[in-house]
Amino acid sequence: MRHRSNIAGFSLLEIMLALALVSVVLTVSVRSGVNMVMRWQLSSQVKTIVNTVNSFSVTAYTRSREMSLSELVQQNVELPSDWMITILEDATFSRAGYCERGAFQIEADNERVFNYVLDPQTCRAVEVAA
């Protein structure tokens, strides 16, 4: 019986180190992917709310009556269960489709806060720094 002293291949230690390294890389990348999806969902929900607010001048115009930002938010905005909209400065939307300057805040998941003002020239919500 002959024994070969020059056997090519990997030792058990090398294989275990490679597996440990691969598992660390996968863990980090999966967490990053989950965080990215969560940020995308948050952004999408905020954009939906802002688009609804941006349509309020049309709503007041089609109903042919003056309406306030607080009234329209209460009637038209659906929020996830742990979200809240705070009207910081109420605005009036005229039946002619114009609006006054107003401000509101969207609080998402009790941690993220988005501040917006209504631009009176365009009746659009514009995000402002907190």
N, CA, C and O atoms as CSV, one atom per row, in Angstrom:
chain,resi,resn,atom,element,x,y,z
A,1,MET,N,N,0.827,-1.165,0.000
A,1,MET,CA,C,0.000,0.000,0.000
A,1,MET,C,C,0.882,1.243,0.000
A,1,MET,O,O,1.809,1.371,0.799
A,2,ARG,N,N,0.579,2.119,-0.883
A,2,ARG,CA,C,1.352,3.339,-0.966
A,2,ARG,C,C,0.512,4.523,-0.505
A,2,ARG,O,O,-0.693,4.553,-0.756
A,3,HIS,N,N,1.113,5.482,0.151
A,3,HIS,CA,C,0.447,6.705,0.584
A,3,HIS,C,C,1.020,7.856,-0.234
A,3,HIS,O,O,2.229,7.954,-0.445
A,4,ARG,N,N,0.135,8.706,-0.678
A,4,ARG,CA,C,0.597,9.874,-1.435
A,4,ARG,C,C,0.776,11.034,-0.472
A,4,ARG,O,O,-0.122,11.344,0.311
A,5,SER,N,N,1.879,11.643,-0.527
A,5,SER,CA,C,2.140,12.757,0.375
A,5,SER,C,C,1.744,14.098,-0.238
A,5,SER,O,O,1.574,15.066,0.503
A,6,ASN,N,N,1.594,14.194,-1.525
A,6,ASN,CA,C,1.210,15.438,-2.191
A,6,ASN,C,C,-0.233,15.351,-2.685
A,6,ASN,O,O,-0.471,15.231,-3.887
A,7,ILE,N,N,-1.178,15.409,-1.782
A,7,ILE,CA,C,-2.584,15.338,-2.152
A,7,ILE,C,C,-3.092,16.764,-2.331
A,7,ILE,O,O,-2.942,17.604,-1.443
A,8,ALA,N,N,-3.697,17.028,-3.490
A,8,ALA,CA,C,-4.242,18.362,-3.761
A,8,ALA,C,C,-5.653,18.442,-3.205
A,8,ALA,O,O,-6.384,17.451,-3.199
A,9,GLY,N,N,-6.040,19.642,-2.732
A,9,GLY,CA,C,-7.394,19.831,-2.202
A,9,GLY,C,C,-7.377,20.830,-1.066
A,9,GLY,O,O,-6.350,21.437,-0.762
A,10,PHE,N,N,-8.534,20.989,-0.443
A,10,PHE,CA,C,-8.680,21.934,0.645
A,10,PHE,C,C,-8.800,21.190,1.962
A,10,PHE,O,O,-9.356,20.094,2.025
A,11,SER,N,N,-8.278,21.791,2.995
A,11,SER,CA,C,-8.417,21.190,4.324
A,11,SER,C,C,-9.787,21.560,4.887
A,11,SER,O,O,-10.451,22.469,4.389
A,12,LEU,N,N,-10.185,20.862,5.903
A,12,LEU,CA,C,-11.460,21.126,6.562
A,12,LEU,C,C,-11.510,22.557,7.109
A,12,LEU,O,O,-12.548,23.214,7.032
A,13,LEU,N,N,-10.414,23.027,7.648
A,13,LEU,CA,C,-10.342,24.383,8.186
A,13,LEU,C,C,-10.566,25.433,7.091
A,13,LEU,O,O,-11.281,26.409,7.317
A,14,GLU,N,N,-9.975,25.249,5.929
A,14,GLU,CA,C,-10.157,26.187,4.832
A,14,GLU,C,C,-11.609,26.214,4.352
A,14,GLU,O,O,-12.151,27.282,4.065
A,15,ILE,N,N,-12.218,25.076,4.270
A,15,ILE,CA,C,-13.613,25.002,3.839
A,15,ILE,C,C,-14.526,25.688,4.859
A,15,ILE,O,O,-15.447,26.408,4.474
A,16,MET,N,N,-14.282,25.472,6.152
A,16,MET,CA,C,-15.114,26.085,7.192
A,16,MET,C,C,-14.935,27.602,7.207
A,16,MET,O,O,-15.910,28.325,7.407
A,17,LEU,N,N,-13.728,28.098,7.002
A,17,LEU,CA,C,-13.501,29.538,6.934
A,17,LEU,C,C,-14.223,30.141,5.734
A,17,LEU,O,O,-14.820,31.211,5.850
A,18,ALA,N,N,-14.179,29.485,4.606
A,18,ALA,CA,C,-14.864,29.978,3.413
A,18,ALA,C,C,-16.376,30.019,3.638
A,18,ALA,O,O,-17.032,30.981,3.239
A,19,LEU,N,N,-16.932,28.992,4.270
A,19,LEU,CA,C,-18.368,28.969,4.567
A,19,LEU,C,C,-18.754,30.071,5.553
A,19,LEU,O,O,-19.806,30.694,5.411
A,20,ALA,N,N,-17.908,30.307,6.545
A,20,ALA,CA,C,-18.186,31.368,7.513
A,20,ALA,C,C,-18.173,32.728,6.819
A,20,ALA,O,O,-19.034,33.567,7.085
A,21,LEU,N,N,-17.220,32.948,5.946
A,21,LEU,CA,C,-17.138,34.203,5.210
A,21,LEU,C,C,-18.352,34.395,4.308
A,21,LEU,O,O,-18.908,35.492,4.250
A,22,VAL,N,N,-18.762,33.368,3.621
A,22,VAL,CA,C,-19.940,33.441,2.752
A,22,VAL,C,C,-21.189,33.737,3.573
A,22,VAL,O,O,-22.026,34.530,3.142
A,23,SER,N,N,-21.335,33.126,4.734
A,23,SER,CA,C,-22.518,33.371,5.562
A,23,SER,C,C,-22.557,34.810,6.078
A,23,SER,O,O,-23.635,35.401,6.156
A,24,VAL,N,N,-21.419,35.379,6.426
A,24,VAL,CA,C,-21.376,36.779,6.878
A,24,VAL,C,C,-21.772,37.704,5.726
A,24,VAL,O,O,-22.561,38.628,5.923
A,25,VAL,N,N,-21.242,37.471,4.546
A,25,VAL,CA,C,-21.570,38.302,3.385
A,25,VAL,C,C,-23.054,38.203,3.060
A,25,VAL,O,O,-23.687,39.220,2.776
A,26,LEU,N,N,-23.621,37.004,3.096
A,26,LEU,CA,C,-25.043,36.834,2.815
A,26,LEU,C,C,-25.914,37.521,3.868
A,26,LEU,O,O,-26.929,38.127,3.524
A,27,THR,N,N,-25.540,37.437,5.126
A,27,THR,CA,C,-26.304,38.077,6.196
A,27,THR,C,C,-26.358,39.585,5.998
A,27,THR,O,O,-27.423,40.191,6.115
A,28,VAL,N,N,-25.220,40.188,5.701
A,28,VAL,CA,C,-25.160,41.636,5.492
A,28,VAL,C,C,-25.981,42.039,4.265
A,28,VAL,O,O,-26.716,43.025,4.309
A,29,SER,N,N,-25.862,41.289,3.182
A,29,SER,CA,C,-26.581,41.656,1.957
A,29,SER,C,C,-28.087,41.464,2.104
A,29,SER,O,O,-28.855,42.261,1.565
A,30,VAL,N,N,-28.525,40.444,2.809
A,30,VAL,CA,C,-29.961,40.234,3.023
A,30,VAL,C,C,-30.528,41.353,3.882
A,30,VAL,O,O,-31.610,41.861,3.589
A,31,ARG,N,N,-29.831,41.743,4.925
A,31,ARG,CA,C,-30.299,42.849,5.771
A,31,ARG,C,C,-30.387,44.142,4.978
A,31,ARG,O,O,-31.345,44.900,5.130
A,32,SER,N,N,-29.401,44.398,4.141
A,32,SER,CA,C,-29.424,45.604,3.312
A,32,SER,C,C,-30.606,45.562,2.342
A,32,SER,O,O,-31.270,46.576,2.127
A,33,GLY,N,N,-30.862,44.416,1.772
A,33,GLY,CA,C,-31.987,44.266,0.853
A,33,GLY,C,C,-33.318,44.482,1.545
A,33,GLY,O,O,-34.203,45.135,0.991
A,34,VAL,N,N,-33.477,43.947,2.744
A,34,VAL,CA,C,-34.712,44.128,3.510
A,34,VAL,C,C,-34.892,45.600,3.861
A,34,VAL,O,O,-35.994,46.132,3.733
A,35,ASN,N,N,-33.822,46.268,4.304
A,35,ASN,CA,C,-33.896,47.698,4.621
A,35,ASN,C,C,-34.251,48.521,3.395
A,35,ASN,O,O,-35.013,49.483,3.492
A,36,MET,N,N,-33.707,48.155,2.245
A,36,MET,CA,C,-34.006,48.874,1.011
A,36,MET,C,C,-35.484,48.726,0.652
A,36,MET,O,O,-36.119,49.706,0.263
A,37,VAL,N,N,-36.032,47.545,0.773
A,37,VAL,CA,C,-37.448,47.313,0.475
A,37,VAL,C,C,-38.330,48.095,1.447
A,37,VAL,O,O,-39.339,48.668,1.037
A,38,MET,N,N,-37.963,48.125,2.721
A,38,MET,CA,C,-38.738,48.875,3.712
A,38,MET,C,C,-38.717,50.378,3.415
A,38,MET,O,O,-39.744,51.047,3.531
A,39,ARG,N,N,-37.547,50.911,3.030
A,39,ARG,CA,C,-37.456,52.328,2.668
A,39,ARG,C,C,-38.289,52.623,1.429
A,39,ARG,O,O,-38.933,53.669,1.351
A,40,TRP,N,N,-38.284,51.717,0.465
A,40,TRP,CA,C,-39.065,51.888,-0.747
A,40,TRP,C,C,-40.560,51.908,-0.419
A,40,TRP,O,O,-41.296,52.740,-0.950
A,41,GLN,N,N,-41.016,51.000,0.450
A,41,GLN,CA,C,-42.423,50.965,0.837
A,41,GLN,C,C,-42.819,52.243,1.569
A,41,GLN,O,O,-43.890,52.794,1.313
A,42,LEU,N,N,-41.972,52.719,2.473
A,42,LEU,CA,C,-42.235,53.951,3.203
A,42,LEU,C,C,-42.353,55.122,2.237
A,42,LEU,O,O,-43.289,55.917,2.326
A,43,SER,N,N,-41.416,55.222,1.329
A,43,SER,CA,C,-41.424,56.296,0.343
A,43,SER,C,C,-42.682,56.232,-0.526
A,43,SER,O,O,-43.277,57.265,-0.835
A,44,SER,N,N,-43.075,55.054,-0.911
A,44,SER,CA,C,-44.257,54.871,-1.742
A,44,SER,C,C,-45.521,55.312,-1.004
A,44,SER,O,O,-46.379,55.976,-1.586
A,45,GLN,N,N,-45.638,54.947,0.267
A,45,GLN,CA,C,-46.812,55.335,1.044
A,45,GLN,C,C,-46.869,56.849,1.252
A,45,GLN,O,O,-47.944,57.442,1.161
A,46,VAL,N,N,-45.739,57.475,1.527
A,46,VAL,CA,C,-45.699,58.930,1.699
A,46,VAL,C,C,-46.079,59.619,0.386
A,46,VAL,O,O,-46.839,60.588,0.397
A,47,LYS,N,N,-45.559,59.132,-0.739
A,47,LYS,CA,C,-45.890,59.727,-2.036
A,47,LYS,C,C,-47.377,59.605,-2.340
A,47,LYS,O,O,-47.961,60.517,-2.924
A,48,THR,N,N,-47.998,58.500,-1.955
A,48,THR,CA,C,-49.435,58.324,-2.159
A,48,THR,C,C,-50.221,59.375,-1.386
A,48,THR,O,O,-51.166,59.962,-1.914
A,49,ILE,N,N,-49.832,59.612,-0.137
A,49,ILE,CA,C,-50.507,60.622,0.685
A,49,ILE,C,C,-50.310,62.006,0.087
A,49,ILE,O,O,-51.264,62.778,-0.008
A,50,VAL,N,N,-49.091,62.330,-0.318
A,50,VAL,CA,C,-48.802,63.648,-0.891
A,50,VAL,C,C,-49.563,63.842,-2.206
A,50,VAL,O,O,-50.065,64.935,-2.468
A,51,ASN,N,N,-49.653,62.812,-3.025
A,51,ASN,CA,C,-50.418,62.920,-4.266
A,51,ASN,C,C,-51.897,63.163,-3.980
A,51,ASN,O,O,-52.563,63.894,-4.713
A,52,THR,N,N,-52.406,62.554,-2.922
A,52,THR,CA,C,-53.797,62.804,-2.533
A,52,THR,C,C,-53.974,64.263,-2.116
A,52,THR,O,O,-54.946,64.908,-2.509
A,53,VAL,N,N,-53.040,64.780,-1.322
A,53,VAL,CA,C,-53.102,66.188,-0.910
A,53,VAL,C,C,-52.992,67.096,-2.139
A,53,VAL,O,O,-53.667,68.122,-2.213
A,54,ASN,N,N,-52.156,66.728,-3.088
A,54,ASN,CA,C,-51.987,67.542,-4.290
A,54,ASN,C,C,-53.260,67.600,-5.140
A,54,ASN,O,O,-53.412,68.508,-5.956
A,55,SER,N,N,-54.153,66.664,-4.961
A,55,SER,CA,C,-55.405,66.660,-5.732
A,55,SER,C,C,-56.518,67.456,-5.047
A,55,SER,O,O,-57.621,67.552,-5.587
A,56,PHE,N,N,-56.253,68.024,-3.875
A,56,PHE,CA,C,-57.311,68.701,-3.122
A,56,PHE,C,C,-57.857,69.940,-3.825
A,56,PHE,O,O,-59.045,70.236,-3.701
A,57,SER,N,N,-57.025,70.664,-4.553
A,57,SER,CA,C,-57.545,71.844,-5.261
A,57,SER,C,C,-58.567,71.420,-6.309
A,57,SER,O,O,-59.562,72.112,-6.525
A,58,VAL,N,N,-58.326,70.290,-6.957
A,58,VAL,CA,C,-59.286,69.761,-7.934
A,58,VAL,C,C,-60.554,69.308,-7.226
A,58,VAL,O,O,-61.655,69.507,-7.738
A,59,THR,N,N,-60.407,68.697,-6.048
A,59,THR,CA,C,-61.573,68.254,-5.275
A,59,THR,C,C,-62.456,69.440,-4.906
A,59,THR,O,O,-63.674,69.378,-5.071
A,60,ALA,N,N,-61.860,70.515,-4.410
A,60,ALA,CA,C,-62.633,71.709,-4.054
A,60,ALA,C,C,-63.287,72.314,-5.299
A,60,ALA,O,O,-64.421,72.789,-5.239
A,61,TYR,N,N,-62.583,72.295,-6.406
A,61,TYR,CA,C,-63.123,72.841,-7.652
A,61,TYR,C,C,-64.325,72.020,-8.127
A,61,TYR,O,O,-65.356,72.583,-8.497
A,62,THR,N,N,-64.192,70.692,-8.117
A,62,THR,CA,C,-65.285,69.844,-8.618
A,62,THR,C,C,-66.490,69.866,-7.681
A,62,THR,O,O,-67.619,69.685,-8.135
A,63,ARG,N,N,-66.277,70.082,-6.393
A,63,ARG,CA,C,-67.405,70.170,-5.450
A,63,ARG,C,C,-67.975,71.585,-5.377
A,63,ARG,O,O,-68.974,71.828,-4.700
A,64,SER,N,N,-67.329,72.514,-6.081
A,64,SER,CA,C,-67.769,73.913,-6.157
A,64,SER,C,C,-67.994,74.547,-4.797
A,64,SER,O,O,-68.979,75.249,-4.572
A,65,ARG,N,N,-67.056,74.283,-3.893
A,65,ARG,CA,C,-67.142,74.923,-2.582
A,65,ARG,C,C,-65.751,75.020,-1.969
A,65,ARG,O,O,-64.846,74.253,-2.297
A,66,GLU,N,N,-65.614,75.983,-1.074
A,66,GLU,CA,C,-64.355,76.190,-0.369
A,66,GLU,C,C,-64.175,75.081,0.660
A,66,GLU,O,O,-65.118,74.731,1.370
A,67,MET,N,N,-62.964,74.526,0.744
A,67,MET,CA,C,-62.695,73.430,1.676
A,67,MET,C,C,-61.348,73.670,2.351
A,67,MET,O,O,-60.438,74.253,1.762
A,68,SER,N,N,-61.240,73.213,3.590
A,68,SER,CA,C,-59.983,73.384,4.321
A,68,SER,C,C,-59.108,72.140,4.182
A,68,SER,O,O,-59.595,71.045,3.900
A,69,LEU,N,N,-57.834,72.332,4.381
A,69,LEU,CA,C,-56.886,71.218,4.332
A,69,LEU,C,C,-57.258,70.161,5.366
A,69,LEU,O,O,-57.250,68.969,5.060
A,70,SER,N,N,-57.579,70.580,6.569
A,70,SER,CA,C,-57.918,69.616,7.626
A,70,SER,C,C,-59.171,68.814,7.266
A,70,SER,O,O,-59.228,67.610,7.516
A,71,GLU,N,N,-60.165,69.470,6.685
A,71,GLU,CA,C,-61.389,68.782,6.275
A,71,GLU,C,C,-61.101,67.755,5.191
A,71,GLU,O,O,-61.590,66.626,5.245
A,72,LEU,N,N,-60.308,68.154,4.209
A,72,LEU,CA,C,-59.997,67.260,3.097
A,72,LEU,C,C,-59.136,66.075,3.539
A,72,LEU,O,O,-59.333,64.952,3.073
A,73,VAL,N,N,-58.183,66.328,4.436
A,73,VAL,CA,C,-57.347,65.231,4.935
A,73,VAL,C,C,-58.218,64.225,5.673
A,73,VAL,O,O,-58.076,63.016,5.489
A,74,GLN,N,N,-59.110,64.726,6.498
A,74,GLN,CA,C,-59.974,63.845,7.283
A,74,GLN,C,C,-60.876,62.998,6.381
A,74,GLN,O,O,-61.125,61.831,6.680
A,75,GLN,N,N,-61.361,63.572,5.290
A,75,GLN,CA,C,-62.286,62.872,4.406
A,75,GLN,C,C,-61.608,61.964,3.385
A,75,GLN,O,O,-62.191,60.957,2.981
A,76,ASN,N,N,-60.404,62.293,2.963
A,76,ASN,CA,C,-59.841,61.650,1.775
A,76,ASN,C,C,-58.557,60.855,1.964
A,76,ASN,O,O,-58.185,60.088,1.077
A,77,VAL,N,N,-57.872,61.012,3.084
A,77,VAL,CA,C,-56.572,60.362,3.231
A,77,VAL,C,C,-56.712,59.115,4.102
A,77,VAL,O,O,-57.179,59.169,5.240
A,78,GLU,N,N,-56.290,57.991,3.522
A,78,GLU,CA,C,-56.262,56.738,4.284
A,78,GLU,C,C,-54.826,56.500,4.743
A,78,GLU,O,O,-53.895,56.488,3.938
A,79,LEU,N,N,-54.667,56.313,6.037
A,79,LEU,CA,C,-53.332,56.141,6.616
A,79,LEU,C,C,-53.146,54.733,7.137
A,79,LEU,O,O,-54.105,54.107,7.589
A,80,PRO,N,N,-51.930,54.225,7.081
A,80,PRO,CA,C,-51.636,52.979,7.797
A,80,PRO,C,C,-51.921,53.179,9.294
A,80,PRO,O,O,-51.937,54.310,9.779
A,81,SER,N,N,-52.139,52.101,10.003
A,81,SER,CA,C,-52.628,52.167,11.381
A,81,SER,C,C,-51.750,52.980,12.327
A,81,SER,O,O,-52.281,53.651,13.212
A,82,ASP,N,N,-50.443,52.945,12.175
A,82,ASP,CA,C,-49.567,53.645,13.108
A,82,ASP,C,C,-48.998,54.942,12.530
A,82,ASP,O,O,-47.944,55.403,12.967
A,83,TRP,N,N,-49.684,55.530,11.556
A,83,TRP,CA,C,-49.271,56.780,10.939
A,83,TRP,C,C,-50.199,57.905,11.400
A,83,TRP,O,O,-51.320,57.662,11.846
A,84,MET,N,N,-49.708,59.138,11.282
A,84,MET,CA,C,-50.513,60.275,11.701
A,84,MET,C,C,-50.171,61.490,10.837
A,84,MET,O,O,-49.012,61.715,10.491
A,85,ILE,N,N,-51.204,62.271,10.494
A,85,ILE,CA,C,-50.992,63.550,9.806
A,85,ILE,C,C,-51.387,64.655,10.777
A,85,ILE,O,O,-52.474,64.634,11.354
A,86,THR,N,N,-50.496,65.612,10.946
A,86,THR,CA,C,-50.759,66.770,11.790
A,86,THR,C,C,-50.799,68.004,10.897
A,86,THR,O,O,-49.863,68.268,10.142
A,87,ILE,N,N,-51.888,68.752,10.991
A,87,ILE,CA,C,-52.000,69.999,10.232
A,87,ILE,C,C,-51.312,71.079,11.056
A,87,ILE,O,O,-51.791,71.439,12.131
A,88,LEU,N,N,-50.201,71.593,10.564
A,88,LEU,CA,C,-49.445,72.621,11.274
A,88,LEU,C,C,-49.992,74.013,10.978
A,88,LEU,O,O,-49.995,74.884,11.847
A,89,GLU,N,N,-50.452,74.214,9.753
A,89,GLU,CA,C,-51.033,75.491,9.329
A,89,GLU,C,C,-52.136,75.157,8.333
A,89,GLU,O,O,-51.862,74.731,7.211
A,90,ASP,N,N,-53.380,75.352,8.750
A,90,ASP,CA,C,-54.501,74.977,7.887
A,90,ASP,C,C,-54.560,75.894,6.668
A,90,ASP,O,O,-54.274,77.088,6.763
A,91,ALA,N,N,-54.926,75.336,5.548
A,91,ALA,CA,C,-55.049,76.089,4.304
A,91,ALA,C,C,-56.476,75.959,3.796
A,91,ALA,O,O,-57.197,75.026,4.148
A,92,THR,N,N,-56.863,76.900,2.973
A,92,THR,CA,C,-58.184,76.870,2.360
A,92,THR,C,C,-58.019,76.675,0.858
A,92,THR,O,O,-57.227,77.360,0.211
A,93,PHE,N,N,-58.774,75.737,0.323
A,93,PHE,CA,C,-58.809,75.502,-1.115
A,93,PHE,C,C,-60.097,76.137,-1.631
A,93,PHE,O,O,-61.188,75.788,-1.179
A,94,SER,N,N,-59.974,77.060,-2.568
A,94,SER,CA,C,-61.153,77.761,-3.080
A,94,SER,C,C,-61.863,76.922,-4.128
A,94,SER,O,O,-61.295,75.985,-4.688
A,95,ARG,N,N,-63.096,77.270,-4.377
A,95,ARG,CA,C,-63.847,76.537,-5.400
A,95,ARG,C,C,-63.349,76.868,-6.800
A,95,ARG,O,O,-63.728,76.210,-7.769
A,96,ALA,N,N,-62.499,77.891,-6.909
A,96,ALA,CA,C,-61.892,78.233,-8.203
A,96,ALA,C,C,-60.603,77.446,-8.445
A,96,ALA,O,O,-59.989,77.576,-9.505
A,97,GLY,N,N,-60.185,76.626,-7.463
A,97,GLY,CA,C,-58.995,75.801,-7.636
A,97,GLY,C,C,-57.725,76.388,-7.070
A,97,GLY,O,O,-56.641,75.857,-7.312
A,98,TYR,N,N,-57.833,77.483,-6.312
A,98,TYR,CA,C,-56.661,78.109,-5.707
A,98,TYR,C,C,-56.539,77.677,-4.245
A,98,TYR,O,O,-57.485,77.144,-3.666
A,99,CYS,N,N,-55.381,77.910,-3.665
A,99,CYS,CA,C,-55.202,77.584,-2.254
A,99,CYS,C,C,-54.313,78.613,-1.581
A,99,CYS,O,O,-53.595,79.375,-2.228
A,100,GLU,N,N,-54.386,78.607,-0.265
A,100,GLU,CA,C,-53.509,79.430,0.561
A,100,GLU,C,C,-52.333,78.575,0.995
A,100,GLU,O,O,-52.333,77.354,0.832
A,101,ARG,N,N,-51.342,79.233,1.544
A,101,ARG,CA,C,-50.199,78.487,2.078
A,101,ARG,C,C,-50.653,77.707,3.308
A,101,ARG,O,O,-51.384,78.234,4.148
A,102,GLY,N,N,-50.233,76.490,3.408
A,102,GLY,CA,C,-50.537,75.644,4.548
A,102,GLY,C,C,-49.352,74.749,4.826
A,102,GLY,O,O,-48.398,74.709,4.049
A,103,ALA,N,N,-49.411,74.033,5.931
A,103,ALA,CA,C,-48.314,73.130,6.278
A,103,ALA,C,C,-48.883,71.915,7.007
A,103,ALA,O,O,-49.837,72.018,7.779
A,104,PHE,N,N,-48.275,70.773,6.741
A,104,PHE,CA,C,-48.673,69.555,7.440
A,104,PHE,C,C,-47.467,68.658,7.633
A,104,PHE,O,O,-46.421,68.839,7.011
A,105,GLN,N,N,-47.643,67.696,8.502
A,105,GLN,CA,C,-46.554,66.787,8.880
A,105,GLN,C,C,-47.090,65.364,8.828
A,105,GLN,O,O,-48.178,65.082,9.331
A,106,ILE,N,N,-46.329,64.480,8.225
A,106,ILE,CA,C,-46.681,63.059,8.199
A,106,ILE,C,C,-45.721,62.343,9.135
A,106,ILE,O,O,-44.504,62.415,8.965
A,107,GLU,N,N,-46.274,61.655,10.120
A,107,GLU,CA,C,-45.449,60.870,11.035
A,107,GLU,C,C,-45.680,59.398,10.723
A,107,GLU,O,O,-46.791,58.882,10.851
A,108,ALA,N,N,-44.612,58.740,10.312
A,108,ALA,CA,C,-44.692,57.347,9.888
A,108,ALA,C,C,-44.041,56.440,10.920
A,108,ALA,O,O,-42.903,56.673,11.328
A,109,ASP,N,N,-44.745,55.429,11.334
A,109,ASP,CA,C,-44.210,54.398,12.237
A,109,ASP,C,C,-43.628,54.964,13.529
A,109,ASP,O,O,-42.730,54.356,14.112
A,110,ASN,N,N,-44.107,56.088,13.980
A,110,ASN,CA,C,-43.637,56.726,15.212
A,110,ASN,C,C,-42.142,57.031,15.214
A,110,ASN,O,O,-41.549,57.217,16.277
A,111,GLU,N,N,-41.533,57.083,14.041
A,111,GLU,CA,C,-40.097,57.385,14.020
A,111,GLU,C,C,-39.701,58.336,12.905
A,111,GLU,O,O,-38.848,59.198,13.119
A,112,ARG,N,N,-40.281,58.213,11.736
A,112,ARG,CA,C,-39.933,59.083,10.613
A,112,ARG,C,C,-40.958,60.196,10.498
A,112,ARG,O,O,-42.161,59.942,10.557
A,113,VAL,N,N,-40.490,61.432,10.335
A,113,VAL,CA,C,-41.369,62.589,10.199
A,113,VAL,C,C,-41.042,63.303,8.897
A,113,VAL,O,O,-39.880,63.581,8.601
A,114,PHE,N,N,-42.083,63.598,8.120
A,114,PHE,CA,C,-41.943,64.305,6.856
A,114,PHE,C,C,-42.740,65.597,6.954
A,114,PHE,O,O,-43.935,65.565,7.250
A,115,ASN,N,N,-42.099,66.728,6.709
A,115,ASN,CA,C,-42.741,68.037,6.787
A,115,ASN,C,C,-42.993,68.576,5.382
A,115,ASN,O,O,-42.128,68.510,4.509
A,116,TYR,N,N,-44.206,69.114,5.183
A,116,TYR,CA,C,-44.586,69.649,3.881
A,116,TYR,C,C,-45.256,71.010,4.059
A,116,TYR,O,O,-45.908,71.270,5.070
A,117,VAL,N,N,-45.083,71.868,3.059
A,117,VAL,CA,C,-45.834,73.121,2.962
A,117,VAL,C,C,-46.558,73.100,1.618
A,117,VAL,O,O,-46.111,72.472,0.658
A,118,LEU,N,N,-47.687,73.804,1.578
A,118,LEU,CA,C,-48.411,73.944,0.321
A,118,LEU,C,C,-47.932,75.204,-0.379
A,118,LEU,O,O,-47.941,76.292,0.196
A,119,ASP,N,N,-47.522,75.045,-1.607
A,119,ASP,CA,C,-47.112,76.185,-2.415
A,119,ASP,C,C,-48.377,76.842,-2.961
A,119,ASP,O,O,-49.104,76.210,-3.728
A,120,PRO,N,N,-48.664,78.098,-2.587
A,120,PRO,CA,C,-49.910,78.733,-3.020
A,120,PRO,C,C,-50.003,78.949,-4.530
A,120,PRO,O,O,-51.109,79.063,-5.060
A,121,GLN,N,N,-48.896,79.005,-5.221
A,121,GLN,CA,C,-48.942,79.215,-6.667
A,121,GLN,C,C,-49.370,77.958,-7.410
A,121,GLN,O,O,-50.064,78.036,-8.424
A,122,THR,N,N,-48.958,76.804,-6.907
A,122,THR,CA,C,-49.264,75.556,-7.609
A,122,THR,C,C,-50.224,74.651,-6.846
A,122,THR,O,O,-50.712,73.667,-7.401
A,123,CYS,N,N,-50.502,74.967,-5.586
A,123,CYS,CA,C,-51.325,74.129,-4.705
A,123,CYS,C,C,-50.735,72.723,-4.582
A,123,CYS,O,O,-51.476,71.744,-4.492
A,124,ARG,N,N,-49.430,72.625,-4.578
A,124,ARG,CA,C,-48.732,71.352,-4.442
A,124,ARG,C,C,-47.979,71.317,-3.125
A,124,ARG,O,O,-47.479,72.338,-2.651
A,125,ALA,N,N,-47.904,70.125,-2.538
A,125,ALA,CA,C,-47.140,69.936,-1.316
A,125,ALA,C,C,-45.666,69.819,-1.665
A,125,ALA,O,O,-45.279,69.070,-2.561
A,126,VAL,N,N,-44.850,70.577,-0.936
A,126,VAL,CA,C,-43.395,70.585,-1.152
A,126,VAL,C,C,-42.745,70.182,0.153
A,126,VAL,O,O,-43.020,70.778,1.195
A,127,GLU,N,N,-41.885,69.176,0.108
A,127,GLU,CA,C,-41.213,68.724,1.336
A,127,GLU,C,C,-40.180,69.761,1.779
A,127,GLU,O,O,-39.442,70.317,0.966
A,128,VAL,N,N,-40.149,70.001,3.080
A,128,VAL,CA,C,-39.175,70.928,3.663
A,128,VAL,C,C,-38.368,70.175,4.710
A,128,VAL,O,O,-38.837,69.193,5.285
A,129,ALA,N,N,-37.156,70.645,4.949
A,129,ALA,CA,C,-36.289,70.016,5.959
A,129,ALA,C,C,-36.891,70.222,7.337
A,129,ALA,O,O,-37.486,71.259,7.631
A,130,ALA,N,N,-36.723,69.211,8.172
A,130,ALA,CA,C,-37.300,69.270,9.526
A,130,ALA,C,C,-36.623,70.284,10.403
A,130,ALA,O,O,-36.999,70.445,11.564
